[in-house]
């Protein structure tokens, strides 16, 4: 999982972060309306967002 984000370019990471935030919004909306079958997917999405942000910050620290 870690290598998945580590091997991405900066542009790909930015796009992935945008996609994950959009997905989290949709998951929260579906959860609030009672249509979400797996609430754990919200936690997974949040953790993926944190992983992407961590990789972005690590690259900025190196530069």
N, C-alpha and C positions, 0 to 999 in steps of 0.2 A: 504494500500500500504506500509506504513512504517513497519508494523508488518511482511510483507512478507520477508523483508530483515533482520529484527531484529531476526527472528527465525531461520535463516540459520547458519550453522557452518562456520568456517573460510575457510575451503576447498570449501564449496559450494559457498561462496561469491566470492572467487577467480575465480572459474569456471564461475559463472554468469557474472563477470566483463569481462572475456575473451570473452564470448559469445556475450555480449552487444557491445563490441568494434568491433567484427567481423560483427555483424549486422549493426552497424553504417557505417562501411566501405562499405558494400553492398548497404545500402540505399543511401549513397553519390554517389556511382558509378551509380546506377540506376537513380538518380536525374540528374546527369551530362549527361547521355545518353537520358534523356527525357522519361524514362520508369516508373518513380515513379508516382503513381496515387495520393498518399496522402502525400504531403510534411510535414505535421504536425508530421508524424511518426519519422522524423529526430529529432525534438525537444523532443518528448517523449523519444526516445532512449537516448539522451544526458542527460535528467533529471534522467533517471533510472541509468545511469552510475554515475552521481553525488550522487545519493542516496546510491549506493553501496559503493562508495569511502568514503562518510560521515560515514557510519556504520563501515567500516574498520578502519578509523581514530579514531572513538570513542572507539572502542575496544582496540586499541593500547594505547590510553590515559589512559584507566582504568588499563592496565597491568603494 
